[in-house]
């Protein structure tokens, strides 16, 4: 039995990850705004011993740059704000981690630090923050701006943002709040630390008006794979969500990012790399292929084209024939790494525009696996054991059915191979992931995992 085991997150989106998931007969079309839907799924993932549930987010309607016809056919127009949803889910779960995406581009550090500290306390130490810099340019128009910040400026802001947030989480010593009724002392006066940050982007006095989080810091996650994104992750992240198409590409990314850690005084085990995987699983390969094709048949062409345009940074493809090649495109100011990945995929496999949007309609550039439980488990094991992944961000094609299939069919096979847990190792997300509790910069050393 392998001593090292996979880390698995359930990446949840409304009715599922496939762009046409909401149209599937067994999917809940209104799932994005139904708490009972997410409660059931989170509890299912917890029974299966997933490390965490994860929610992406955008502070604008997804596909807001697309024409109205395409927007009106997308299921991503209404969904819960993730911290609010995870706060509710914290009350109906006990062990599973709760990770939310919140952008550094259109938020303030004090607000974010306070919300995640609160979620960590509400959940007993299960919060995680997925730090992003907003690939969706439409967000700018909701925050008094007439244009999206440049990519380099977004990362420059993010570098300072995370330093302010972690500084605020260290506002209080772990034993600061004595709440001694007899003496009348609520907290130790020498156990509070004012931040007094003055930087290029932020001036934040502090302290935070929430006690230090249960985990010290909520687990810090990052999803950027551009050069600035990898460098920020090497300095600050504890988990990386990444999109990789091949074993060789995943291995190169893994070596690259892990190789950067030493210059920040970090070791490889302090960062978990979790590529996204979109699994369509059947009892046989033929059954899986039928499930996949049934979803592909539900894609409306305007939705497929709008999805591709958005993933390419808002590129206007309307003037090009769907069955012709992807044209040369200017560099995106959105997600640079995803644009590069999709262009490389189209060139490598000689895909037309239509073939490319069909290829990404489920996984959006992440790894797509269609097959039997044995076939899916084999590929996950191959990546895990060959320096490409520490685990995976599982992206169910439909909800709840796609997650149920993975749990029922794939997890038993992974457990048979000793690759996935049968019980949680502790109560916090850090304990599940094998991550140390960070020291308060003002007091003691880090607590080992």
C-alpha positions as CSV (number, residue, x, y, z in Angstrom):
1,X,0.0,0.0,0.0
2,X,1.3,3.4,-0.9
3,X,2.0,5.7,2.1
4,X,1.5,8.8,-0.1
5,X,-2.2,9.3,-1.0
6,X,-4.1,11.4,-3.4
7,X,-5.7,14.7,-2.3
8,X,-9.1,15.1,-3.9
9,X,-11.3,18.2,-4.1
10,X,-14.9,18.3,-5.5
11,X,-15.0,21.3,-7.7
12,X,-18.7,22.2,-7.8
13,X,-20.6,24.3,-10.4
14,X,-24.4,24.7,-10.4
15,X,-25.6,21.7,-12.5
16,X,-22.1,20.4,-13.3
17,X,-19.0,21.4,-15.3
18,X,-20.2,20.6,-18.8
19,X,-21.4,23.7,-20.5
20,X,-24.7,22.0,-21.3
21,X,-25.0,20.2,-18.0
22,X,-28.1,22.1,-16.9
23,X,-30.0,20.7,-19.9
24,X,-29.3,17.1,-18.9
25,X,-32.5,15.2,-17.9
26,X,-31.0,14.3,-14.5
27,X,-29.4,17.7,-13.7
28,X,-31.0,20.4,-11.6
29,X,-31.3,23.4,-13.8
30,X,-31.9,25.8,-10.9
31,X,-29.2,24.2,-8.7
32,X,-27.1,27.4,-8.6
33,X,-29.5,29.0,-6.2
34,X,-30.8,26.0,-4.3
35,X,-29.1,25.4,-0.9
36,X,-30.5,21.9,-0.6
37,X,-28.8,21.0,-3.8
38,X,-25.4,22.0,-2.5
39,X,-26.1,20.6,0.9
40,X,-26.7,17.2,-0.5
41,X,-23.6,17.3,-2.7
42,X,-21.3,18.6,0.0
43,X,-22.5,15.9,2.4
44,X,-22.1,13.2,-0.3
45,X,-18.5,14.4,-0.9
46,X,-17.9,14.4,2.9
47,X,-19.1,10.8,3.2
48,X,-16.7,9.9,0.4
49,X,-13.8,11.6,2.4
50,X,-13.0,14.3,-0.1
51,X,-10.5,16.9,1.2
52,X,-12.7,19.8,0.2
53,X,-15.5,21.2,-1.9
54,X,-14.4,24.2,-4.0
55,X,-16.3,27.0,-5.7
56,X,-15.1,29.2,-8.4
57,X,-16.5,32.7,-8.7
58,X,-16.6,35.9,-10.7
59,X,-18.0,39.3,-9.7
60,X,-19.8,39.6,-13.1
61,X,-22.1,37.4,-15.1
62,X,-20.0,34.7,-16.8
63,X,-19.7,35.3,-20.5
64,X,-20.8,39.0,-20.1
65,X,-18.8,39.9,-23.2
66,X,-20.8,37.5,-25.4
67,X,-23.8,38.4,-27.4
68,X,-27.2,38.2,-25.7
69,X,-28.3,35.1,-27.5
70,X,-25.3,33.1,-26.1
71,X,-25.7,34.6,-22.6
72,X,-29.4,33.6,-22.4
73,X,-28.4,30.0,-23.0
74,X,-25.8,29.8,-20.2
75,X,-26.5,28.4,-16.8
76,X,-23.9,30.5,-15.1
77,X,-25.9,33.7,-14.9
78,X,-27.2,33.1,-11.4
79,X,-25.4,31.4,-8.5
80,X,-24.6,32.0,-4.9
81,X,-21.7,34.1,-3.7
82,X,-19.3,31.4,-2.4
83,X,-18.3,32.6,1.1
84,X,-22.0,33.0,1.9
85,X,-22.8,29.5,0.6
86,X,-19.8,27.9,2.4
87,X,-20.8,29.6,5.7
88,X,-24.1,27.9,5.4
89,X,-22.5,24.5,4.4
90,X,-20.2,24.8,7.4
91,X,-23.2,24.2,9.6
92,X,-24.3,21.0,7.9
93,X,-20.8,19.3,7.5
94,X,-18.1,18.4,10.0
95,X,-14.9,17.4,8.2
96,X,-14.8,18.5,4.6
97,X,-12.8,21.6,3.6
98,X,-14.6,24.7,2.3
99,X,-12.6,26.6,-0.4
100,X,-13.9,29.7,-2.2
101,X,-12.5,31.9,-5.0
102,X,-12.2,35.6,-4.1
103,X,-10.3,38.0,-6.4
104,X,-7.6,40.4,-5.2
105,X,-8.4,42.7,-8.1
106,X,-11.8,43.9,-7.0
107,X,-11.7,43.4,-3.2
108,X,-10.0,45.0,-0.3
109,X,-7.7,43.0,2.0
110,X,-9.4,43.9,5.2
111,X,-12.8,42.7,4.0
112,X,-11.4,39.5,2.7
113,X,-9.3,38.7,5.8
114,X,-12.3,39.3,8.0
115,X,-14.6,37.1,5.9
116,X,-12.2,34.1,5.7
117,X,-11.3,34.4,9.4
118,X,-15.0,34.2,10.2
119,X,-15.5,31.2,7.9
120,X,-12.6,29.4,9.5
121,X,-14.1,29.9,13.0
122,X,-17.6,29.0,11.8
123,X,-16.3,25.7,10.3
124,X,-13.9,24.8,13.1
125,X,-10.8,25.3,10.8
126,X,-11.9,24.2,7.3
127,X,-11.6,27.3,5.2
128,X,-9.5,27.8,2.2
129,X,-9.0,30.9,0.0
130,X,-8.4,30.5,-3.8
131,X,-6.5,33.7,-4.7
132,X,-7.2,34.9,-8.2
133,X,-6.6,38.1,-10.1
134,X,-9.8,38.2,-12.2
135,X,-9.5,36.8,-15.7
136,X,-13.1,38.1,-16.4
137,X,-12.7,41.6,-17.8
138,X,-16.4,42.3,-17.3
139,X,-15.8,42.6,-13.6
140,X,-14.1,46.0,-14.1
141,X,-17.4,47.6,-15.1
142,X,-19.0,46.6,-11.8
143,X,-16.3,48.4,-9.8
144,X,-16.2,51.9,-11.2
145,X,-13.6,51.2,-13.8
146,X,-13.9,51.6,-17.6
147,X,-11.2,48.9,-18.3
148,X,-9.7,45.8,-16.8
149,X,-6.4,46.2,-15.0
150,X,-3.4,45.0,-17.0
151,X,-2.2,41.4,-16.2
152,X,1.1,42.6,-14.7
153,X,-0.7,45.2,-12.6
154,X,-3.2,42.6,-11.3
155,X,-0.4,40.4,-10.1
156,X,1.5,43.3,-8.6
157,X,-1.6,44.2,-6.6
158,X,-2.0,40.5,-5.6
159,X,1.5,40.3,-4.2
160,X,0.8,43.2,-1.8
161,X,-2.8,42.0,-1.1
162,X,-1.8,38.7,0.3
163,X,0.9,40.2,2.5
164,X,-1.7,42.5,4.0
165,X,-4.2,39.7,4.5
166,X,-1.8,37.3,6.3
167,X,-0.6,40.3,8.4
168,X,-4.2,40.9,9.5
169,X,-4.6,37.2,10.3
170,X,-1.6,37.6,12.6
171,X,-3.3,40.6,14.4
172,X,-3.9,38.5,17.6
173,X,-1.8,35.9,19.4
174,X,-3.6,32.5,19.6
175,X,-4.2,33.0,23.3
176,X,-5.0,36.7,23.1
177,X,-8.7,36.4,24.2
178,X,-8.8,35.4,27.9
179,X,-12.4,36.6,28.5
180,X,-11.9,36.6,32.2
181,X,-15.1,37.6,33.9
182,X,-13.6,37.8,37.3
183,X,-10.8,40.2,36.5
184,X,-12.7,42.0,33.8
185,X,-10.0,41.4,31.2
186,X,-11.3,40.4,27.8
187,X,-8.0,40.2,26.0
188,X,-4.3,40.5,26.8
189,X,-3.2,44.0,25.9
190,X,0.3,42.8,24.7
191,X,-1.3,40.1,22.5
192,X,-2.7,42.4,19.8
193,X,-0.5,43.6,16.9
194,X,-1.4,46.6,14.7
195,X,-0.4,46.1,11.1
196,X,0.3,49.7,10.1
197,X,0.8,48.7,6.4
198,X,1.7,51.4,3.9
199,X,2.2,50.2,0.4
200,X,1.7,51.0,-3.3
201,X,-1.8,49.8,-3.4
202,X,-3.0,49.6,0.2
203,X,-2.8,51.5,3.5
204,X,-4.2,49.3,6.3
205,X,-3.9,50.1,10.0
206,X,-5.5,47.0,11.6
207,X,-5.8,45.1,13.8
208,X,-8.5,42.6,12.4
209,X,-11.6,42.5,14.5
210,X,-11.7,38.7,14.4
211,X,-9.6,36.4,16.5
212,X,-6.7,34.6,14.7
213,X,-8.2,31.8,12.5
214,X,-8.4,28.3,13.8
215,X,-5.9,27.2,11.2
216,X,-3.6,30.2,11.8
217,X,-4.3,31.1,8.2
218,X,-7.1,29.5,6.0
219,X,-5.4,27.3,3.5
220,X,-4.1,29.5,0.6
221,X,-4.9,28.2,-2.8
222,X,-3.9,29.7,-6.2
223,X,-5.1,28.9,-9.8
224,X,-2.8,31.0,-12.0
225,X,-0.3,29.2,-14.3
226,X,1.2,32.2,-16.0
227,X,4.8,33.2,-15.1
228,X,3.7,35.8,-12.5
229,X,1.1,33.3,-11.2
230,X,3.7,30.5,-10.7
231,X,6.0,32.9,-8.9
232,X,3.3,34.2,-6.6
233,X,2.3,30.6,-5.9
234,X,5.8,29.5,-5.1
235,X,6.1,32.3,-2.5
236,X,2.6,32.1,-1.0
237,X,0.4,29.2,-2.1
238,X,-0.2,25.9,-0.3
239,X,-2.3,24.4,-3.0
240,X,-2.3,25.1,-6.8
241,X,-5.2,24.3,-9.1
242,X,-3.9,24.0,-12.6
243,X,-5.1,23.0,-16.1
244,X,-2.8,20.5,-17.9
245,X,-3.5,18.5,-21.0
246,X,-0.8,15.8,-21.1
247,X,1.4,13.9,-18.6
248,X,4.5,15.6,-20.0
249,X,3.0,19.1,-19.6
250,X,1.8,18.3,-16.1
251,X,5.3,17.0,-15.1
252,X,7.0,20.1,-16.5
253,X,4.6,22.4,-14.5
254,X,5.1,20.3,-11.4
255,X,8.9,20.4,-11.6
256,X,8.9,24.1,-12.5
257,X,6.7,25.3,-9.5
258,X,8.2,22.9,-6.9
259,X,11.6,23.9,-8.1
260,X,10.9,27.6,-7.2
261,X,10.1,26.9,-3.6
262,X,13.6,26.7,-2.2
263,X,14.4,30.4,-2.9
264,X,11.5,31.2,-0.6
265,X,12.7,28.9,2.1
266,X,10.0,26.3,1.4
267,X,10.1,22.6,0.8
268,X,8.2,20.6,-1.9
269,X,5.8,19.1,0.6
270,X,4.5,22.6,1.6
271,X,2.7,22.9,-1.8
272,X,0.1,20.5,-3.2
273,X,-0.4,20.6,-6.9
274,X,-3.9,19.5,-8.0
275,X,-4.7,19.5,-11.7
276,X,-8.3,19.7,-12.8
277,X,-9.8,16.5,-14.1
278,X,-13.2,16.1,-15.8
279,X,-14.2,12.4,-15.4
280,X,-17.0,10.8,-17.3
281,X,-17.2,7.3,-15.8
282,X,-19.2,4.3,-16.8
283,X,-19.2,0.6,-15.8
284,X,-17.7,0.1,-19.3
285,X,-15.9,2.4,-21.7
286,X,-18.8,2.2,-24.0
287,X,-21.2,3.4,-21.3
288,X,-18.9,6.3,-20.5
289,X,-18.7,7.3,-24.2
290,X,-22.5,7.2,-24.4
291,X,-22.8,9.5,-21.4
292,X,-20.2,11.9,-22.8
293,X,-21.9,12.0,-26.2
294,X,-25.3,12.6,-24.7
295,X,-23.8,15.8,-23.1
296,X,-22.0,16.9,-26.2
297,X,-25.3,16.6,-28.2
298,X,-26.8,19.2,-25.9
299,X,-24.3,22.0,-26.8
300,X,-25.9,24.9,-28.6
301,X,-23.3,26.3,-31.2
302,X,-23.6,29.9,-29.9
303,X,-22.9,28.7,-26.4
304,X,-19.9,26.6,-27.5
305,X,-18.5,29.6,-29.5
306,X,-19.1,32.0,-26.6
307,X,-17.3,29.6,-24.2
308,X,-14.3,29.4,-26.4
309,X,-14.2,33.1,-27.0
310,X,-14.3,33.8,-23.3
311,X,-11.6,31.3,-22.5
312,X,-9.4,32.9,-25.2
313,X,-9.7,36.3,-23.4
314,X,-12.7,37.6,-25.2
315,X,-11.4,37.0,-28.7
316,X,-14.1,37.7,-31.4
317,X,-14.3,34.6,-33.5
318,X,-17.6,35.5,-35.2
319,X,-16.0,36.4,-38.5
320,X,-14.3,33.0,-38.9
321,X,-15.9,29.8,-40.2
322,X,-16.7,27.3,-37.4
323,X,-15.1,24.5,-39.4
324,X,-12.0,26.4,-40.2
325,X,-8.8,26.7,-38.1
326,X,-8.4,28.9,-35.1
327,X,-6.9,32.2,-36.3
328,X,-3.8,33.8,-34.8
329,X,-4.8,35.8,-31.8
330,X,-3.4,38.8,-29.9
331,X,-2.2,38.1,-26.4
332,X,-5.0,38.2,-23.9
333,X,-5.2,40.6,-21.0
334,X,-7.4,37.9,-19.3
335,X,-6.1,34.4,-18.4
336,X,-2.8,34.2,-20.3
337,X,-2.0,30.6,-19.4
338,X,-5.4,29.3,-20.4
339,X,-5.3,31.1,-23.8
340,X,-1.8,29.6,-24.4
341,X,-3.0,26.1,-23.5
342,X,-6.0,26.3,-25.8
343,X,-4.1,27.7,-28.8
344,X,-1.5,24.9,-28.3
345,X,-4.2,22.3,-28.1
346,X,-5.8,23.5,-31.4
347,X,-2.4,23.6,-33.1
348,X,-1.2,20.2,-31.7
349,X,-4.4,18.3,-32.7
350,X,-5.2,20.3,-35.8
351,X,-8.7,21.3,-34.4
352,X,-11.2,23.6,-36.1
353,X,-13.0,26.2,-34.0
354,X,-16.0,23.9,-33.7
355,X,-13.8,20.9,-32.7
356,X,-12.0,23.1,-30.1
357,X,-15.1,24.3,-28.4
358,X,-16.5,20.7,-28.4
359,X,-13.2,19.5,-26.8
360,X,-13.3,22.1,-24.0
361,X,-17.1,22.1,-23.4
362,X,-16.7,20.0,-20.3
363,X,-13.3,20.6,-18.8
364,X,-12.5,24.1,-20.2
365,X,-8.9,23.1,-20.8
366,X,-8.5,20.7,-18.0
367,X,-7.9,17.0,-18.4
368,X,-10.9,15.1,-19.8
369,X,-11.1,11.4,-18.9
370,X,-13.8,9.2,-20.5
371,X,-13.8,5.6,-19.6
372,X,-14.4,2.8,-17.1
373,X,-13.5,3.1,-13.4
374,X,-10.3,1.1,-14.1
375,X,-9.2,3.3,-17.0
376,X,-9.9,6.5,-15.0
377,X,-8.1,5.2,-11.9
378,X,-5.1,4.1,-14.1
379,X,-4.6,7.6,-15.5
380,X,-5.0,9.3,-12.1
381,X,-2.4,6.9,-10.7
382,X,-0.1,7.4,-13.6
383,X,0.0,11.2,-13.0
384,X,0.2,10.9,-9.2
385,X,3.1,8.4,-9.2
386,X,5.1,10.1,-12.0
387,X,5.7,13.6,-10.7
388,X,2.7,15.3,-12.3
389,X,0.2,15.7,-9.4
390,X,-0.3,15.5,-5.7
391,X,-4.0,14.9,-6.3
392,X,-6.8,16.3,-8.4
393,X,-9.5,18.9,-8.5
394,X,-12.4,16.7,-9.6
395,X,-14.9,18.4,-12.0
396,X,-18.1,16.4,-12.2
397,X,-19.8,16.7,-15.6
398,X,-23.2,16.8,-14.1
399,X,-24.5,17.2,-10.5
400,X,-25.3,15.2,-8.6
401,X,-24.9,12.3,-11.0
402,X,-21.4,12.9,-12.2
403,X,-20.0,13.1,-8.7
404,X,-22.0,10.0,-7.6
405,X,-20.5,8.1,-10.5
406,X,-16.9,9.0,-9.5
407,X,-17.6,8.1,-5.9
408,X,-19.3,4.8,-6.6
409,X,-17.0,3.6,-9.4
410,X,-13.6,5.2,-9.1
411,X,-13.0,5.7,-5.4
412,X,-13.3,2.0,-4.5
413,X,-10.6,1.3,-7.2
414,X,-8.3,4.0,-5.8
415,X,-8.8,2.7,-2.2
416,X,-8.1,-0.9,-3.4
417,X,-4.7,0.5,-4.6
418,X,-4.0,2.3,-1.3
419,X,-4.2,5.7,-3.1
420,X,-7.1,7.4,-1.2
421,X,-8.1,7.6,2.5
422,X,-10.9,5.7,4.2
423,X,-11.1,8.2,7.1
424,X,-10.2,11.8,7.7
425,X,-6.8,12.3,9.4
426,X,-8.0,15.2,11.5
427,X,-10.6,18.0,11.8
428,X,-9.1,20.9,9.9
429,X,-8.4,21.3,6.2
430,X,-4.7,21.6,7.0
431,X,-4.7,18.3,8.7
432,X,-6.5,16.6,5.8
433,X,-3.9,18.1,3.3
434,X,-0.9,17.5,5.5
435,X,0.0,21.1,5.8
436,X,1.5,22.8,8.9
437,X,-0.3,25.4,10.8
438,X,1.6,28.7,10.1
439,X,3.3,30.5,12.9
440,X,2.1,33.9,14.0
441,X,4.9,36.2,12.9
442,X,4.9,37.8,16.3
443,X,5.1,34.7,18.5
444,X,5.9,31.0,18.0
445,X,7.1,28.5,15.4
446,X,4.8,26.7,13.0
447,X,2.9,23.7,14.3
448,X,3.9,20.6,12.2
449,X,1.2,18.8,10.2
